[in-house]
């Protein structure tokens, strides 16, 4: 499923009363490094579900949230262009790694967790 379609599904599920609430904690949300260096942003989460989805977004100056990459709890670590994740399911931790940072990478980043359970009746 393409990322944009997946986001639309999450919005529809949230509006339909599906359980999409959980706890996500970021220590740092702003990326700032020398050009060319790797950037790593850490996120921890809480869930009791076995299957769940983790997402990373970047907030543009306009306020728009742009999808970057997602991770499914049951799959290997994802990579998309210069974006990759370090997923440690046992520690309930996911880090976004931006390789060879560029000036346009500076900004605010957010991680999100979705527990897609009991959504279809």
C-alpha positions as a Markdown table, in Angstrom:
| # | Residue | x | y | z |
|---|---|---|---|---|
| 1 | Unk | 0.0 | 0.0 | 0.0 |
| 2 | Unk | 1.5 | 3.4 | -0.9 |
| 3 | Unk | 2.3 | 5.7 | 2.0 |
| 4 | Unk | -0.2 | 8.3 | 1.1 |
| 5 | Unk | -2.9 | 5.6 | 0.9 |
| 6 | Unk | -1.9 | 4.3 | 4.2 |
| 7 | Unk | -2.2 | 7.7 | 5.8 |
| 8 | Unk | -5.7 | 8.1 | 4.3 |
| 9 | Unk | -6.6 | 4.7 | 5.8 |
| 10 | Unk | -5.4 | 5.9 | 9.2 |
| 11 | Unk | -7.4 | 9.1 | 9.0 |
| 12 | Unk | -10.5 | 7.2 | 8.0 |
| 13 | Unk | -10.0 | 4.7 | 10.9 |
| 14 | Unk | -9.4 | 7.5 | 13.4 |
| 15 | Unk | -12.7 | 9.2 | 12.3 |
| 16 | Unk | -14.6 | 5.9 | 12.4 |
| 17 | Unk | -13.8 | 5.4 | 16.1 |
| 18 | Unk | -11.0 | 2.8 | 15.6 |
| 19 | Unk | -8.5 | 2.6 | 18.5 |
| 20 | Unk | -5.6 | 4.8 | 17.3 |
| 21 | Unk | -4.5 | 6.2 | 20.7 |
| 22 | Unk | -1.2 | 5.4 | 22.4 |
| 23 | Unk | 1.9 | 6.9 | 24.0 |
| 24 | Unk | 4.8 | 8.1 | 21.9 |
| 25 | Unk | 7.8 | 10.0 | 23.4 |
| 26 | Unk | 10.5 | 11.9 | 21.5 |
| 27 | Unk | 13.5 | 13.4 | 23.2 |
| 28 | Unk | 14.4 | 15.6 | 20.3 |
| 29 | Unk | 12.2 | 16.6 | 17.4 |
| 30 | Unk | 14.4 | 19.2 | 15.6 |
| 31 | Unk | 17.1 | 18.0 | 13.2 |
| 32 | Unk | 20.2 | 20.2 | 13.2 |
| 33 | Unk | 23.6 | 19.0 | 12.1 |
| 34 | Unk | 26.4 | 19.9 | 9.7 |
| 35 | Unk | 25.7 | 19.3 | 6.1 |
| 36 | Unk | 26.7 | 15.8 | 5.0 |
| 37 | Unk | 26.5 | 14.3 | 8.5 |
| 38 | Unk | 24.0 | 11.7 | 9.4 |
| 39 | Unk | 21.1 | 12.8 | 11.6 |
| 40 | Unk | 19.5 | 10.4 | 14.1 |
| 41 | Unk | 16.2 | 11.2 | 15.9 |
| 42 | Unk | 15.0 | 8.8 | 18.6 |
| 43 | Unk | 11.4 | 7.9 | 19.6 |
| 44 | Unk | 10.1 | 5.5 | 22.2 |
| 45 | Unk | 6.6 | 4.2 | 22.4 |
| 46 | Unk | 4.2 | 2.1 | 24.5 |
| 47 | Unk | 1.8 | -0.5 | 23.2 |
| 48 | Unk | 0.6 | -3.9 | 24.3 |
| 49 | Unk | -0.3 | -5.0 | 20.8 |
| 50 | Unk | 1.9 | -7.4 | 18.8 |
| 51 | Unk | 1.2 | -5.8 | 15.4 |
| 52 | Unk | 1.4 | -2.1 | 15.0 |
| 53 | Unk | 2.7 | 0.6 | 12.6 |
| 54 | Unk | 5.3 | 3.4 | 13.3 |
| 55 | Unk | 5.6 | 6.4 | 11.1 |
| 56 | Unk | 8.0 | 9.4 | 10.8 |
| 57 | Unk | 6.8 | 12.7 | 9.4 |
| 58 | Unk | 8.5 | 16.1 | 8.8 |
| 59 | Unk | 6.7 | 19.3 | 9.5 |
| 60 | Unk | 7.2 | 21.9 | 6.8 |
| 61 | Unk | 7.3 | 25.7 | 7.5 |
| 62 | Unk | 3.7 | 25.9 | 6.2 |
| 63 | Unk | 2.7 | 23.5 | 9.0 |
| 64 | Unk | 2.0 | 20.6 | 6.5 |
| 65 | Unk | 3.1 | 17.2 | 7.7 |
| 66 | Unk | 5.0 | 15.2 | 5.1 |
| 67 | Unk | 5.2 | 11.4 | 5.4 |
| 68 | Unk | 8.8 | 10.1 | 5.3 |
| 69 | Unk | 8.9 | 6.4 | 6.2 |
| 70 | Unk | 7.0 | 3.7 | 8.1 |
| 71 | Unk | 7.8 | 0.6 | 10.0 |
| 72 | Unk | 5.5 | -2.4 | 10.6 |
| 73 | Unk | 6.2 | -4.2 | 13.8 |
| 74 | Unk | 6.4 | -7.6 | 12.0 |
| 75 | Unk | 8.9 | -6.6 | 9.3 |
| 76 | Unk | 12.6 | -6.0 | 8.9 |
| 77 | Unk | 13.9 | -2.4 | 9.2 |
| 78 | Unk | 12.8 | -0.1 | 6.5 |
| 79 | Unk | 14.8 | 2.1 | 4.2 |
| 80 | Unk | 13.5 | 4.8 | 1.7 |
| 81 | Unk | 16.1 | 6.9 | -0.1 |
| 82 | Unk | 18.2 | 8.7 | 2.5 |
| 83 | Unk | 15.7 | 7.7 | 5.3 |
| 84 | Unk | 16.1 | 4.6 | 7.3 |
| 85 | Unk | 15.0 | 3.4 | 10.7 |
| 86 | Unk | 16.7 | 1.6 | 13.5 |
| 87 | Unk | 13.8 | -0.5 | 15.0 |
| 88 | Unk | 14.3 | -2.1 | 18.4 |
| 89 | Unk | 11.0 | -3.8 | 19.1 |
| 90 | Unk | 12.1 | -5.3 | 22.4 |
| 91 | Unk | 13.0 | -1.8 | 23.7 |
| 92 | Unk | 10.0 | -0.2 | 22.1 |
| 93 | Unk | 12.2 | 2.2 | 20.3 |
| 94 | Unk | 12.5 | 3.5 | 16.8 |
| 95 | Unk | 15.1 | 6.0 | 15.4 |
| 96 | Unk | 14.9 | 7.9 | 12.2 |
| 97 | Unk | 18.3 | 8.1 | 10.4 |
| 98 | Unk | 18.8 | 10.7 | 7.7 |
| 99 | Unk | 22.0 | 9.9 | 5.8 |
| 100 | Unk | 24.2 | 12.7 | 4.4 |
| 101 | Unk | 22.1 | 15.5 | 5.6 |
| 102 | Unk | 21.2 | 18.4 | 3.4 |
| 103 | Unk | 20.1 | 22.0 | 4.3 |
| 104 | Unk | 16.5 | 21.1 | 3.5 |
| 105 | Unk | 16.6 | 18.4 | 6.2 |
| 106 | Unk | 16.6 | 20.9 | 9.0 |
| 107 | Unk | 13.2 | 21.1 | 10.7 |
| 108 | Unk | 10.8 | 19.4 | 13.0 |
| 109 | Unk | 10.2 | 15.7 | 12.9 |
| 110 | Unk | 7.5 | 13.6 | 14.5 |
| 111 | Unk | 7.0 | 9.9 | 15.1 |
| 112 | Unk | 3.6 | 8.3 | 15.4 |
| 113 | Unk | 2.2 | 4.9 | 16.4 |
| 114 | Unk | -0.9 | 3.3 | 15.2 |
| 115 | Unk | -2.5 | 0.2 | 16.7 |
| 116 | Unk | -4.9 | -1.1 | 14.0 |
| 117 | Unk | -7.1 | -3.3 | 16.0 |
| 118 | Unk | -10.8 | -4.0 | 16.2 |
| 119 | Unk | -11.4 | -1.6 | 13.3 |
| 120 | Unk | -13.5 | -3.8 | 11.1 |
| 121 | Unk | -16.8 | -5.0 | 12.5 |
